[in-house]
Amino acid sequence: MAVITFREALNQAMDEEMARDESVFLMGEEVAEYNGAYKVSKGLLDKYGPNRVLDTPIAELGFTGLGVGAALAGLRPIVEWMTFNFGLLALDQLVNNAAKFRHMSGGQLNVPMVIRGPNGPAEYLSSQHSQSFASYYTHIPGLKVVAPSTPYDGKGLLKSAIRDDNPVIFLEAEMMYGLQGEVPEEEYLIPLGKADTKRQGDDVTLITFGKPVHMVLEAAKQLEESGVNAEVVDLRSLRPLDEQTIYESVRKTNRAVVIDEAWPMASVGSHIAYLISKNCFDILDAQVELIASEDVPMPYNHTMELEVQPTLAKIVNAAKRVLYMD
């Protein structure tokens, strides 16, 4: 298999789907002439032309609404937000239009569109440009939400998202665009709503999604040095959520630590911790632990911004707590 970066995997997914289906098009800030702020759309303008790769004004509400209308008219838009921090301006189009037209039309209307771009903490971006919005969209019935952690998952999930007849929120991570991984040269799809067990274990279940997956895998290696065999579940899809894989793992290990880089209150992580506590209560040997970012705006100071997020030490210590090793 070829080894490519996360951005190249996403580029391949869009390229293949645009070649396969003429109704697929891409629009967003700087996606055409500049090849995208993170170069994910590199070469697509030259290949497909300005009618299918469109630079938009700096107006997220406007061009997201344009995408909703295009989807209702039978096209399959991929709308790139330069960052999900800017996407707050477009919430009305997603929450009140994209997510609800199928329901309000009695199933007569579909909104097959993808909203994609970087989400979550990055570096040196301070309070307004370094936030995780996963729970904002996971909260909304009518939206699907995906958060891949590898080039392989990114490509397979994005292709499935583009083909889906519902609006899909595709959460990438700015710090992952250069991440390398193996990706098959032949076509493949990864279904939405299916988690992936990235590491097998039988002592404790570590559950996460997106960029933190790599830190959690490193934490599992550190735990192994202490004789702990940790299982790592990568959710990949937040809505629909693969509860079966979560419960199967927890029933094997009897312990769970949930890791989420968002704030703790009303987060994806806190909801998963609740689901485990509710549905696996009788087999738990310890409380469910949640490792999240501190409940503060992101500091600009680099040492402080790292400290308020999940860290290796926090994850390892939480796993040891549920194993009564601390």
PLY file of the C-alpha trace (Angstrom):
ply
format ascii 1.0
element vertex 326
property float x
property float y
property float z
element edge 325
property int vertex1
property int vertex2
end_header
0.00 0.00 0.00
1.08 3.56 -0.67
2.10 5.77 2.26
0.49 9.19 1.90
-0.44 12.13 4.11
-3.84 12.82 5.59
-4.31 15.81 3.24
-3.41 13.65 0.24
-5.92 11.00 1.32
-8.70 13.59 1.52
-7.64 14.99 -1.85
-7.81 11.53 -3.40
-11.28 10.97 -1.96
-12.64 14.19 -3.44
-10.87 13.62 -6.76
-12.25 10.09 -7.12
-15.78 11.11 -6.21
-15.74 14.13 -8.54
-14.54 11.87 -11.37
-17.22 9.31 -10.53
-20.17 11.71 -10.18
-20.54 14.99 -12.07
-22.97 16.30 -9.45
-20.16 16.50 -6.89
-18.48 19.90 -6.60
-16.29 21.73 -4.09
-16.60 25.26 -2.79
-15.14 27.32 -0.01
-12.63 29.98 0.88
-9.42 29.64 -1.18
-10.19 26.10 -2.33
-9.54 26.90 -6.01
-6.77 29.31 -6.94
-4.87 28.79 -3.67
-5.46 24.98 -3.56
-7.07 25.31 -0.12
-5.73 26.85 3.09
-4.22 23.45 3.97
-3.68 22.34 0.34
-6.31 19.62 0.56
-7.83 20.65 -2.79
-4.49 20.87 -4.61
-4.88 20.30 -8.35
-8.66 19.99 -8.38
-9.26 23.36 -10.06
-6.90 22.47 -12.91
-8.61 19.11 -13.37
-12.28 20.04 -12.99
-12.42 23.75 -13.76
-14.04 26.75 -12.06
-17.60 25.43 -12.41
-16.87 22.56 -10.03
-14.17 24.07 -7.79
-15.40 27.46 -6.60
-13.71 30.11 -4.50
-16.26 31.83 -2.26
-16.36 35.14 -0.38
-15.51 35.17 3.32
-19.16 34.56 4.19
-19.78 31.15 5.75
-23.50 31.67 6.26
-23.92 32.63 2.61
-21.98 29.89 0.87
-23.17 27.21 3.29
-26.72 28.23 2.42
-25.76 28.02 -1.25
-24.60 24.46 -0.59
-27.90 23.55 1.08
-29.82 24.89 -1.91
-27.57 23.06 -4.38
-28.07 19.80 -2.47
-31.85 20.26 -2.51
-31.63 20.80 -6.28
-29.89 17.47 -6.83
-26.18 18.31 -6.60
-23.68 16.96 -4.06
-21.70 19.90 -2.70
-18.56 19.57 -0.60
-18.39 22.77 1.44
-15.00 23.51 2.94
-14.82 25.78 5.95
-11.32 27.16 6.43
-11.86 26.23 10.07
-14.85 25.11 12.10
-14.21 28.15 14.30
-15.56 30.23 11.40
-18.44 27.81 10.87
-20.28 29.25 13.88
-21.51 31.91 11.49
-23.29 29.25 9.41
-25.06 27.37 12.19
-28.50 28.61 11.16
-28.18 27.05 7.70
-27.09 23.72 9.16
-29.36 23.48 12.19
-32.55 24.94 10.74
-32.24 23.99 7.08
-29.82 21.18 6.22
-30.70 19.06 9.25
-34.47 19.54 9.00
-35.59 19.53 5.37
-35.88 15.75 5.17
-38.02 15.69 8.32
-40.18 18.68 7.38
-40.79 17.35 3.86
-41.85 13.93 5.09
-38.83 12.34 3.45
-39.44 13.93 0.05
-36.30 16.10 0.16
-32.69 15.06 0.76
-29.71 17.29 1.52
-26.67 15.30 0.32
-23.84 17.63 1.29
-20.56 17.44 3.18
-19.21 20.20 5.42
-15.51 19.62 6.01
-12.50 21.41 7.47
-10.21 21.54 10.52
-11.73 21.24 13.99
-10.23 21.16 17.46
-7.19 22.62 19.22
-4.13 23.45 17.16
-1.07 25.48 18.23
-0.52 29.17 18.98
-4.05 30.10 17.87
-5.43 31.15 21.26
-9.05 31.28 22.33
-11.00 31.98 19.13
-9.26 29.67 16.64
-8.46 26.59 18.74
-11.73 24.95 19.78
-13.47 21.61 19.34
-17.05 21.79 18.08
-17.83 18.08 17.81
-20.63 18.21 20.37
-22.30 21.20 18.65
-23.12 19.10 15.58
-23.49 15.71 17.24
-26.31 17.27 19.25
-28.44 17.92 16.13
-30.85 15.26 14.79
-30.63 15.14 11.00
-26.86 15.60 10.80
-24.24 12.88 10.58
-20.85 13.59 12.16
-17.53 11.95 11.30
-14.07 12.43 12.87
-11.31 10.32 11.25
-7.86 9.86 12.78
-5.78 8.33 9.98
-5.27 8.80 6.22
-6.90 5.39 5.63
-9.99 6.29 7.64
-10.09 9.80 6.24
-10.28 8.68 2.63
-12.75 5.85 3.15
-15.06 7.90 5.35
-14.99 10.98 3.12
-15.96 8.94 0.07
-18.88 7.45 2.02
-19.87 10.89 3.31
-19.99 12.33 -0.21
-22.24 9.47 -1.35
-24.56 9.76 1.67
-27.96 11.37 1.10
-27.80 13.27 4.40
-25.75 16.30 5.48
-22.45 15.04 6.91
-20.17 17.09 9.16
-16.61 15.94 8.47
-14.26 16.96 11.29
-10.60 17.02 10.34
-7.68 18.32 12.45
-5.20 21.01 11.49
-2.38 19.15 13.24
-3.07 15.96 11.26
-2.82 17.14 7.65
0.82 16.08 7.43
0.25 12.76 9.21
1.32 9.79 7.07
-0.26 6.37 6.81
-0.94 3.46 4.48
-3.80 3.82 2.01
-4.78 1.16 -0.56
-4.47 2.08 -4.21
-7.71 0.28 -5.04
-11.07 1.88 -4.21
-12.59 1.25 -0.78
-15.32 2.73 1.40
-15.69 2.84 5.19
-19.33 2.91 6.34
-20.48 5.73 8.57
-21.48 4.64 12.05
-18.78 2.01 12.57
-16.05 2.38 15.20
-12.62 0.78 14.84
-10.65 -0.96 17.58
-7.17 0.39 16.97
-5.55 -1.75 19.66
-6.72 -4.96 21.31
-6.55 -5.31 25.08
-8.35 -6.81 28.06
-7.51 -4.64 31.09
-9.05 -1.25 30.34
-10.89 0.38 27.41
-9.65 3.76 26.17
-12.26 5.47 23.96
-11.59 8.53 21.81
-11.83 10.00 18.30
-9.95 12.27 15.91
-6.48 13.62 16.66
-6.31 12.32 20.28
-6.32 8.74 18.97
-2.55 8.96 18.43
-1.87 10.21 21.95
-4.12 7.49 23.36
-2.22 4.80 21.43
1.01 6.18 22.89
-0.56 6.09 26.35
-1.46 2.43 25.77
2.21 1.71 25.01
3.24 3.40 28.25
0.65 1.42 30.19
2.02 -1.79 28.70
5.32 -1.04 30.47
3.36 -1.26 33.73
1.77 -4.57 32.75
-1.52 -3.04 31.59
-3.02 -4.25 28.31
-5.25 -1.39 27.14
-7.81 -1.61 24.34
-8.18 1.54 22.19
-11.51 2.21 20.49
-11.54 4.90 17.80
-15.15 6.03 17.39
-14.58 7.48 13.87
-18.29 8.27 13.59
-19.99 10.34 16.30
-23.46 10.33 14.78
-24.54 7.64 14.20
-22.57 6.27 17.15
-21.40 2.66 17.22
-22.55 1.85 20.75
-22.22 -1.90 20.19
-18.44 -1.74 19.74
-18.11 0.45 22.84
-20.14 -1.90 25.03
-18.46 -5.05 23.71
-15.09 -3.63 24.65
-16.16 -2.44 28.10
-17.80 -5.79 28.85
-14.44 -7.39 28.10
-12.32 -5.03 30.23
-14.88 -3.89 32.85
-13.22 -0.46 32.90
-13.38 2.61 30.68
-11.58 5.91 30.17
-13.05 8.36 27.65
-10.74 10.96 26.08
-12.13 14.08 24.35
-10.16 17.23 23.46
-13.31 19.38 23.86
-14.50 21.07 27.04
-16.04 18.56 29.48
-19.56 19.93 29.92
-22.15 18.48 27.49
-19.37 17.04 25.32
-19.27 13.92 23.17
-16.98 12.42 25.78
-19.30 13.13 28.68
-22.23 11.61 26.78
-20.28 8.43 26.06
-19.25 8.21 29.71
-22.95 8.48 30.62
-23.91 5.76 28.12
-21.30 3.39 29.51
-22.33 4.11 33.11
-25.99 3.52 32.22
-25.73 0.50 29.94
-22.72 -1.29 31.43
-23.36 -0.45 35.08
-23.58 -4.03 36.33
-20.24 -5.10 34.86
-18.12 -2.04 35.68
-15.36 -2.61 38.22
-14.62 1.11 38.57
-16.03 4.51 37.82
-15.85 5.73 34.21
-13.15 8.37 33.84
-13.36 11.34 31.44
-10.22 13.13 30.29
-11.16 16.37 28.52
-9.74 19.83 28.02
-9.94 22.11 31.05
-13.11 24.19 31.23
-11.37 27.42 30.13
-10.80 29.30 26.87
-7.61 28.18 25.14
-4.54 30.10 26.36
-2.07 31.55 23.86
1.02 30.59 25.86
2.23 27.28 24.40
3.02 25.59 27.70
-0.38 26.53 29.06
-2.30 25.49 25.92
-0.72 22.05 26.05
-1.46 21.71 29.76
-5.20 22.47 29.46
-5.66 19.70 26.87
-5.55 15.93 27.42
-1.97 14.76 27.96
-0.19 11.42 28.06
0.19 11.69 31.81
-3.50 12.47 32.36
-4.58 9.48 30.26
-2.12 7.06 31.87
-3.06 8.21 35.37
-6.78 7.85 34.65
-6.25 4.30 33.40
-4.29 3.47 36.53
-7.05 4.96 38.71
-9.72 2.69 37.28
-7.33 -0.23 37.76
-6.70 0.86 41.38
-2.99 1.17 40.68
-2.76 4.73 42.06
0 1
1 2
2 3
3 4
4 5
5 6
6 7
7 8
8 9
9 10
10 11
11 12
12 13
13 14
14 15
15 16
16 17
17 18
18 19
19 20
20 21
21 22
22 23
23 24
24 25
25 26
26 27
27 28
28 29
29 30
30 31
31 32
32 33
33 34
34 35
35 36
36 37
37 38
38 39
39 40
40 41
41 42
42 43
43 44
44 45
45 46
46 47
47 48
48 49
49 50
50 51
51 52
52 53
53 54
54 55
55 56
56 57
57 58
58 59
59 60
60 61
61 62
62 63
63 64
64 65
65 66
66 67
67 68
68 69
69 70
70 71
71 72
72 73
73 74
74 75
75 76
76 77
77 78
78 79
79 80
80 81
81 82
82 83
83 84
84 85
85 86
86 87
87 88
88 89
89 90
90 91
91 92
92 93
93 94
94 95
95 96
96 97
97 98
98 99
99 100
100 101
101 102
102 103
103 104
104 105
105 106
106 107
107 108
108 109
109 110
110 111
111 112
112 113
113 114
114 115
115 116
116 117
117 118
118 119
119 120
120 121
121 122
122 123
123 124
124 125
125 126
126 127
127 128
128 129
129 130
130 131
131 132
132 133
133 134
134 135
135 136
136 137
137 138
138 139
139 140
140 141
141 142
142 143
143 144
144 145
145 146
146 147
147 148
148 149
149 150
150 151
151 152
152 153
153 154
154 155
155 156
156 157
157 158
158 159
159 160
160 161
161 162
162 163
163 164
164 165
165 166
166 167
167 168
168 169
169 170
170 171
171 172
172 173
173 174
174 175
175 176
176 177
177 178
178 179
179 180
180 181
181 182
182 183
183 184
184 185
185 186
186 187
187 188
188 189
189 190
190 191
191 192
192 193
193 194
194 195
195 196
196 197
197 198
198 199
199 200
200 201
201 202
202 203
203 204
204 205
205 206
206 207
207 208
208 209
209 210
210 211
211 212
212 213
213 214
214 215
215 216
216 217
217 218
218 219
219 220
220 221
221 222
222 223
223 224
224 225
225 226
226 227
227 228
228 229
229 230
230 231
231 232
232 233
233 234
234 235
235 236
236 237
237 238
238 239
239 240
240 241
241 242
242 243
243 244
244 245
245 246
246 247
247 248
248 249
249 250
250 251
251 252
252 253
253 254
254 255
255 256
256 257
257 258
258 259
259 260
260 261
261 262
262 263
263 264
264 265
265 266
266 267
267 268
268 269
269 270
270 271
271 272
272 273
273 274
274 275
275 276
276 277
277 278
278 279
279 280
280 281
281 282
282 283
283 284
284 285
285 286
286 287
287 288
288 289
289 290
290 291
291 292
292 293
293 294
294 295
295 296
296 297
297 298
298 299
299 300
300 301
301 302
302 303
303 304
304 305
305 306
306 307
307 308
308 309
309 310
310 311
311 312
312 313
313 314
314 315
315 316
316 317
317 318
318 319
319 320
320 321
321 322
322 323
323 324
324 325
